[in-house]
């Protein structure tokens, strides 16, 4: 299991479009990918779960990847988040 804290820098937070980009990226990997925010945990492979976390711009999440390809998944997801998730 690997985890990393990362700040969401999208101006509108994780609304529908960036949440979809995050989920599509997460679904490329076999690892279980979740993130923690304000005491809750969201499944990064579920758009509804990501949207339900209500993550805003400037919020810090803790991304967790667990599985055979966890290191590659963590690198790809952190790069996608830092890149603005398509925005």
C-alpha positions, 0 to 999 in steps of 0.5 A, a space after each residue: 500500500 502506498 499513500 500520498 497527500 496532494 492538494 486539489 488545484 482545480 478552480 472548481 474542485 472535483 466537479 463532474 468533468 475532473 471527477 470523470 477524468 480522475 475515475 477514468 485514470 484510476 480504472 486503468 489500474 488493477 489496484 484498489 484506489 481510494 482517497 480520504 478527505 475530511 474523515 471520509 473515504 471515496 472510491 476513486 474509480 466511482 464518479 458518484 463517490 468522488 463527487 460525494 466527497 465534495 472536494 473543493 479547490 485548495 483541499 488536501 486529500 490523501 490518495 491511497 493505492 493498494 495492489 500489484 500496480 500501486 506504484 505506477 497508479 500512484 505516479 499516474 494519478 498524482 501527475 493527473 491531479 497536479 496537471 489539473 485533471 483536464 482543466 
